[in-house]
């Protein structure tokens, strides 16, 4: 029988927790803090081999690339895009732009009601930093809601 654990202080509950791989993890942790404002919850392993970071209420795990594992920058294309919800998109954008992020999209309001910008980090991972600008239903902007 599976024993249910009431919670785990090491892993945020009820969320998707992406694991992002970096070629030089200590450098990436410092870059993510300086440029995107992530704060570090903890590190683990030798070197270290991984860490948990937060931006607002959003959490990510970062880990050191294994031998032969290549970054999006090395591959020449993005492998995913991560959206982080923040309150002040314009201030975040200015900080990121001024401290080394490659801006992929300037701040703008999307057709689906988000105000956001897109940037690329030191290993070529794509990030969206967003806030809700309008309350729109999918039908308001042309999407078809799936029957669930």
N, C-alpha and C positions, 0 to 999 in steps of 0.2 A: 504494500500500500504506500502511495506517495504521501509523504509528510509535507504539509503546507507550512511554509515559513511566513510569519506575519510581515516581514519587511527586510530590507537589506540596505543598510546605510552606505554601502559602497556603490550601489547602482540606483540611479533615480527610477522611481516607479512610473508605470503607465506612460512610457515614452519610447520613441525610437532612439537608440543610442548608437550613432554611427562610429565606426572604427576607421580612422584615417591614418594611412601609412606615410611616413616621411623617411627620406634618405639619411638625414642627420637629425635625430629626434631632439637633442638638447637645443640645437640651433632653431628648429621649428617651434619648440615651446616658447623660446625667447621671442621669436618673430611674431607668433600668434598673440602673445601678450602685448608686445610693443605696437603692433600695427592694427590688430582687430580687437584689442582690449580683453582677451580671454584671461581668466584667472585660473590658477592651478589649484585643484583640490588635493591631489596626491600623485606621487611617482612610485613606480615599482620596478623591480628587476635590476640587473646589472647594466650600467651604462647611462641612463636607465633604458629599459626595454619598452616601457609604456607609461602613460599618465592619463589622468582625467582632468578635463578643463571645462570651465563654464563661461558662457556669455549670457548675462542675465539669468534666466531660468533654464536655458538650453545647455545640455551637457554633450560633450564628445569624448571619446577615447582616442588617443593618439598612440601610435606605436612605431618602433624602429623597423625599417624595412629589413627583410631577410635577404641574404645573398641572392642576387639575380632578380629580385623584385624591383620593378622600375616604376618611377613616378609618372604622372600625366605629362609633366614637362619633358621627361626623357622619351615617352611614347609619342609625343607630338599631338596629343589630343586629350581632352578631358574625359574622365571616366564616370563622373557623377557631378551633381550640383547639390550643395547643401544650403538650406534656407534657415537662417537664424532670425528670430523676431526680436527687435530692439525698439526702444522708445524714440530715440532721436537719430533718425536715419541720416539727416544732413550733417550733424556733428560727427557721427561715425564715419561717414564718407570722407569728410575733410581730413580726419585723423589718418584713415587708411591711405588716402591719396598722398598726403604729406610725408608718410613714413615708409612708403615702399611697395604698396599693393599695386598691381596692374589692374586698372579699372577697365572692365569689360562693357559695362553699361552705366551711364550717368544716372543719378537719381531721377526717377520718373514714376508716374502713376500708371498702373497697368489697367487693362480693360476689365479685369476681374476685381478691382478695388484695392490693390495693394500699392503702397508707396515704397520703392525699393531701388537698390543699386546692386550691380554685380561686380565682383573682383576676383582676381586669381592670386593665390598665395605663392610662396617661394618654391614650391614643388609642382605648381601648375593645377592644384585643386581649385575648382570653381565654387564660389560662395555667393549667396544672395543674402543681403541684410534688408529686412522688410518690417513694415508696420501696416496695420489695417488702416486704410484711408476711407473706405466706404463699406457699408453693409449691402452687398449685392447677392442675389440668388444666382445660381448658375444660369438660369434662363435669361436673366437680365443682360448677360453679355454673350449669349448665343450658345452656351453649352446645353447639353441634354442630360438631365439628372437621371442616374441609373436607379431603377426600382430595387430598393433593398428592404 
